[in-house]
Amino acid sequence: MPLISAIINVHNGAATLREAIDSVLAQTFADWELILWDDCSTDASAFIAAKYHDPRIRYFLAPEKISLGQARSEAIKLAHGDWISFLDQDDIWLPHKLEKQAALIAEDVGLIYGRTVRFYSNGRQRDYDHAHEYELLPEGNIFHRLFTESCFIAMTSAMFRRSAIEASGGIPDAIRIIPDYYLYVAVARQYKARAAQEVVCRYRMHSDSMSHTSALAMHQEVLWLIDHWAPELDAATVSLCRRRHHTLIALEEIRRKSTFGRGVGRLLSQGSVASQLSRPFAYVFHVTRRALRAPYWQRLPTSPTV
């Protein structure tokens, strides 16, 4: 049995799927299997997958279209490894990703992730986690930080102990869009986390990303997640998180004429006007800081040239 089961959940990913698969094949750590779960693609995704004859690669076609949360769960059931690692169809692992993370495996660790760089079609790059752009990624007990600092882990960088996922009860049916965030929190509640501080993944940014097209539903699910874990959190943290996501929902509603009034009402009653007034100043601060000092990942001797 392989130590690590890599999972790519595929849906009409023909444009980038080959690059994602090739990045797994290029790993310096070879004790892995790759599960391709195809969620009823209508493009050439199946044709591309069939071109690979490595026995470590297994392709499965879903009998019907299901949510991302369900697709993650079904793919996990097919995995043989002690550790489950995800790679989205439009993202890329750097060659040392699995090697660096396998070195961090320990008995009390249930989640291992790593620094991820967002990259754009125009060549621009940014740290995925701007909150820790100039410092080490959080390790140890990160359960509360996943709420107070929001979701700072990219799923394409995450690796879970299989038994930790099972002990947490897996992904609930109510979670359809943010299974990644749910798993971080559920596993971090019981296990320690470790992080590869150097860049191990590249996260592709484009206009049809789920975070762009499904923002309203995504933030509604985050509110469900907050309520689900509220008994484990202090009241101030729950209030902060709810206000943050009601603000984001309100901004999405305000962008649409049909929901403009509701969005304004939500922002004033459940959101945070002050946070929006401070956004321009925060933007200027981040731009100025990047101009004066390179982020942590760019100052590493092994920083990739991408």
N, C-alpha and C positions, 0 to 999 in steps of 0.2 A: 504494500500500500504506500502511496506517496505521502510525504510529510505535509505538503501543501496542495490543496485543491483550488485552482484559480477558476473564477467564474466570469464569463462575459454574457450578460443578458443582451440579446440582440433583437432589434426591431428596425428593419429598413436601414441598416447601417452599412450598406455596400460602399459608400464613399470613403469610409475610414476604417472599416473592419480589418482589412488586410494589414494595415499599419499597426493596429492594436494586437492582432495575433502575432505578428512578427516580433513585437516587443517582448512577448512572453517567450518565444523561441530563442531570443537573444540573451536570456537570463544567464548569468554566471553560475547560478544555483540551479541544479538540474532535477532535484527530487520533487517534481510537481506533476500534476495532471491539469488539463484545461477542459472545462465544460462549457460548451457553447449552447445556451438555451435560446432558441429562436422563437420569439413570440409572434408567430404568424407573419413573417416578413413577406412583402409582395415585390421586393426588388431582387437583386442578385446576391443577397447575403448567403443563401444556401449554396449557390454555385461557388462562391468564394470559399466557404468552409470546406466544400468537397475537394478543393484543390490541395488540401493539406493531408498528408498521409502519415504523419507522426502518430504512433500508437498512443501517445499520451493525450491526444486531442479527441474528445468525444462530442458529437453533435446530436442535439435533441430538438425536434420540432414540436412545439406546443400544439395540442389538439384544438385549442381555441384561444382567442385573444384574452389575456387577463391583465390585471393591474401589475405595476412594477413590484409592489409588495408581495403579491402572490407569485410572481415570476422568480423573485429572489428566493422565496421559500421552496418552490419546486426544484430549483437548481441545487439548493443546499441539500435536499433529500438525495440527490444523485451523487453527491461528493463522497470520496473515499478517504480524504486526508484528515489528519488531526487538526489542521488549521485551514480556514476558509479565507481566501483572498479574492477581492473583487476588482475587476477592471471594466470600466464602461467602454462601449464600442467605439467611442470617438476620442478616447484618451490613450496615453502612452506610458508604459513603464520604462524607466531607464535600466540599463543592463544589470546594475548591482542591486536593484530593488529587493528581490527576495533574499539575496545573500545577506544584505545589511540587516534585514528584519529577522531572518532566522537566527542570527547571532544574538538577538534580544530575547529569545524565548526563555522563560523561566516558569517555575511551578505556579507562582501566584499571579502570573500575567495572563489576562484574557483578551487584551486588545493591543495590537501593535499598529502604529501608523507612521507616517513620515511627511516630511516637508514636500509640498506640491507647488508647482509654478503654473499659473494660468498663462496660456499663450493665445494670441490673436492672429487673424489672417494677415494683418499688416506688420507682423513681426514684433509687436509690443509684448512685453512680459511683466507679470506682477506676481507677487507671492499670493497664493490662494488664501492664506490666513493673515490678513493685514493686521490683525490684533497682536500677532506675535512675529511680525515682520522683522523686528530688530532684537529679538530675544529668543531663547530656547523654547521649543515647543513644550507644553505642559506634559508631565509624566506623573506616575503614582496614582493617587485617588483624584480623578478628574470629573467625577460625577456632578458635583455642584458647578464646576466651571463650565460644563457643557450647557448650563442654563444661564449663568451670569455673563458668560462671554459668548453665548450663542453657539452655533454649530461650527466649530473651527477645523473639522476633519473632513478631508476629501475621501469619498468612498473608494476611489481608485487607488488610494494609498493605504487602505485599511486591511488588516488581517486579524481574524477572530479565532480564538480557540473554539473548536467545534463543540466541545462539551459545555462551554460557557453559553453558546447560543441555545443549546438544548436546555440547560438549567434555567435560562431566562424565560423559557416558554415559547421561543420563536417570535415571529412577527404576527401581531394581532390582525384580524380581518379588517379592523377599522383603519389600519395604516395601509394606504394604497400608493401614496406618492412619496412619502419620506421614510421608507423602511430603513434607510441608512442611519438617519438621525436616531430613530428608535433603537436600533441595535447598539449604537455607541452608548446611549444612556443605560440601556438594560444590562449590558455587559459590564460597563464601568461601575454600576451599582454594586457589583459583587467581586470584581477583580481589579487589579492594578493595570495601568496602561504604560506602555513604553513607546518611545518615538525615535525614529531615525532622523537626526537633526539636519542632515544634508538632503538635497533634493533627490527624490526617488521616483517622482511622477510628473507628467505634464498633463494639464487639464485644459482641453480645448474649449475656447469660448466662441459661440456663434449665436445668431439671432433666434434660432429655434430651440435653444436649450430649454429643458423642462422648467427651470427656475424663472424663465421669461414668460412662457405660454401658459403656465398653470399656477401663477403666483397666488391667486385668491384661494384656490383649493389647498395649496401647499401650506399657507399660513393658518388656514382653518384646522388642518391636521396638526400643526404645531401646537395650537391652542388645546386640542384634545390631548396631546402628549403632556403638556404642562399640567393639565387637570389630572391626568392619570398618575403623575408622579408627585403631585402637590403634597400628599401626606409625608413624603420624604424630604420636603424642602421647607425652609422658613417662609413665613408669610411675606416678608419684604421681597424675597427672590421671586415668588409666584407673582406678586403684583408687578414687579419690574418686567418680567417676561411677558405677562399678558398685555401690559401697556405697550410694550415694544411691538408685538405682533398685531395688536389692534391698530396701531399707527400704520403699519405696513399694509394691512388690509384696507384701511381708510384711503391711503394714497392710491391704491389700485382702483378703488371705487370712484374716487374723485376724477380719475382720468376718463371715465365713461359718463356721457351725458345722462344716461338712464339711471345711474346710481350716484350722481354727483351729490345730491342732497343728503343721501344716506351716509356717504363718505365723510362729509363735513360734520354731520352729527356724531359719527363714530369718533372722529379725530378729537372733537371737543369734549366728548363725554367719557371715552374709554382709552383714547390715545394720548399722545404727548405732543403738544404744540411746540413746547420748548425745544424738544429734540430736533424738530424740523428747522427752527430758527437758527440752531447752532450748526447745521449741516454745512453751509458754505464755509464757515470758519474751520471746521474739521477737514474739509476738502483742501483748503489752502495749506493747512498745517501738513497734511500728508504729502502734497506735491512739493512743498518747500523742503521737507525733511529728506525726501528722496533725491532732490537736487543737490543737497549738501552732503549727504552720506549714503553710501550704498547699503541696501538691506543686508541682513545677516547672511542669507544664502549666497549672495554675490561676493561676499568677502571670504568664503571658504576656499581653501587651496584646490579642492576637487570640484568646485562649482562648474556645472556643465556649460558648454558653449552651445546654446540652442537658439 
